[in-house]
Amino acid sequence: MIGHDLAGRYEIISRIGGGGMALVYKAHDVLLNRKVAVKVLRQQFVHDEEFIRRFRREGQSAAALSHPNVVSIYDVGQEEDIHYIVMEYVEGHNLNEIIIERAPLQIEEAVHIAQQICEALDHAHTNHIIHRDIKPHNILIGNNGRAKVTDFGIARAVTSSTITHTGSVVGSVHYFSPEHAKGVNTGEKSDLYSLGIVLYQMLTGQLPFFGESPISIALKHLQDDFVEPRVANSHIPQSVENIILKSMRKNPDERYLSAKKMIADLETCLQPQRLYEPKIVFNHVDELQETKIMPAIRSSQMFDTNPARMQQATGPIDQTTRFTETMNTVQLEDNELAKKTMNWKKPLIVVLVTLVFLAALIWGFFKLLDTLQTDDVQVPYVVGKTEKEAREAIAEKGLNVHDPVTYEPSKIVPLGVVMEQSKMSMKVKAGYFIELTISSGPELKELPNYVNGMKIATINALVELGIKESQLEFIEVNDDSEVGTILEQTPTPGSEINPDDVKITFTVSAGPETFDMPTLEGKKLADAKDILKAYGLILEEGNIKYEASYLFEKDEVISQDIMPNEKVVKGSKVSIVVSTGQPKDAKTYQFNVRISPANSGVASEVEIQYSDARGENVELAPITITSTVDIPVTLVLDPDTVAVVSVTRDGTFMDIKEIRYSDIKKGSTTGLEIPGNEIVPTEAPADTETNTNANPNSNSNGKPEHKTEGNDNNEQIEQSTEAWSEE
């Protein structure tokens, strides 16, 4: 069936379970894009109208129910000889697997599960549907902890754990109610009895009744008492034990009146005030089930020859007459017998010989049976053992394993461990073949190929397969591929994986490697090309633009389209602007500054600042002088620029000079001369002293001495120059 496209809609993915009547598969509903469970009637029953009728009844019964704790039925159909039911797919485990793995369960968990089952039964009973086969195998526990009841109305085929009597008694014998075992009509209380056994098993890890055969187990449901829950598990509160005792009463009248009543009890049983309540007591005894001692009828009473007792029965008898008549009768009979003896002697011999021969033949037959007869042995319990251990335990009892064994996937039972066995908890003849169902481990899935796919799409696809994001690891590397592209995966594509515990590692592209853009401005074109090549950046000839520049010399980089320290990736294209030198109309002028120290023979520090077409407020390196020197200043002018040269000596502004493009063109521009202080006579003439007092900033030549400090603004410089010119 795996891979089959059922009804053109349900793609069968894998087998997830099965019973004596049907197999269950996980499938994908392509129409509604969802996972579903498909139950398919076994092939050996497709021609049995009774089984088909029961199979369809299951779908019809469950389809009438809509409850959070009942597995929903989506579709019922037939394709050729395939009869199927499509139902809700529950991601999780059945309660039987959970009990095998970790029973006894925590009290709170067991009560919560029982309460959910009871709510499902209450809903079913309200809709006049009796389940009749409540057992852990039919309870699914989702990964979210929700319990869901399945298999409503199904009739199981006869197995070692099922009793069927003319189709009227159907169910699992370990969970039978007494009235179910007797074959009478079962009602709502029968489901509650089975639920009590399920709760008993969850809390104790064992079943209440065992026997050598299904019949003996059924009789124990009718007659025997079971080990009370608190004897098997002392941690069970009395309030919870009372629920089990009440639901498992053999007399239906002593059980809960309805599932709703049992729900109410389950909801409050773990409240502190109820944990230590008194043990429940039942006074009523079912007379039909009570054992009575009846007097036996003795055989001596039928053939009594005692004269006294005979006389009591018949009255006085004439003993003499009686004796005479008896003797006469005996004598006549002896004469007749003597005559007949000769006639029957020969046939009698033949009869006797024949009887002896038959007796010898029968004796030999039973002797042969005794020789061939084998002893009964107890079938060992091997569920939970490895296949090897199970085979050894079965062989030690003189039994055999039916080969090939059945392997079924399980998320709970480890690989190679026995999940189910036939003839459990009973005696069989030595040499009997025991059937085993062994876990093949979790259902493995083939890991698809996600290389070259995108990270987000890959995560979504794996989550759809049941793999959690926490099981995924992504390692980012620099690559030329688009960011988020899957480059490698481990395990490799096509590997068989367990979605529950697999760890998948992906190598993902983080895009090309980035680095800081180098600085190209001011560098020669050849050097810039070498730098870009070393970084793996691309400079095409078409991306080099040439411009004239006053500031940069020929072949120096003026600018770059990607700014320095901006993040770039290897292989990026770069554009630059390169200087072709000064414009053709630019003029270079050598301006001369002649300056003397402030005081003759004393060192002075000279600072010169200039502005021209290349920039403003360019400072030359400070110069220390002790005598008059000429300091050349190279200026570059364009028709729209006025060059300015400013001189400061010993921190005192001395003079400023403007040089115009037109003056250079005419050749009329001169340099700048700044003299030092001369030695002044001790007694100066009166007129000179008067002039000096009149202008204290004047020097010995009568010129004003400007002492504006710092970088004065142009207005102050122009005012000082005008004042000097006016004098």
Secondary structure, 3 states (H helix, E strand, C coil): CCCCEECCCEEEEEEEEECCCEEEEEEEECCCCEEEEEEEECHHHCCCHHHHHHHHHHHHHHHCCCCCCECCEEEEEEECCEEEEEEECCCEEEHHHHHHHHCCCCHHHHHHHHHHHHHHHHHHHHCCCCCCCCCHHHEEEECCCCEEECCCCCCCCCCCCECCCCCCCCCEHHHCCHHHHCCCCCCHHHHHHHHHHHHHHHHHCCCCCCCCCHHHHHHHHHHCCCCCHHHHCCCCCHHHHHHHHHHCCCCHHHCCCCHHHHHHHHHHCCCHHHCCCCCCCCCCCCCCCCCCCCCCCCHHHCCCCCHHHHHHHHCCCCHHHHHHHHHHHHHHHHHHHHHHHHHHHHHHHHHHHHHHHHHHHHHHHHHHHHHHCCCEEECCCCCCCEHHHHHHHHHHCCCEECCCCEEECCCCCCCCEEEEECCCCCEEECCCEECEEEECCCCCEECCCCCCCEHHHHHHHHHHCCCCHHHEEEEEECCCCCCCEEEEEECCCCCEECCCCCCEEEEEECCCCEEECCCCCCCEHHHHHHHHHHCCCECCHHHEEEECCCCCCCCEEEEECCCCCCEEECCCECCEEEECCCCCCCEEEEEEEEECCCECCCCEEEEEEEEECCEEEEECCCEEECCCEEEEEEEEECCCCEEEEEEEECCEEEEEEEEEHHHHHHCCCCCEEECCECCCCCCCCHHHHHHHHHCCCECCCCCECCCCCCCCCHHHHHHHHHHHHHC
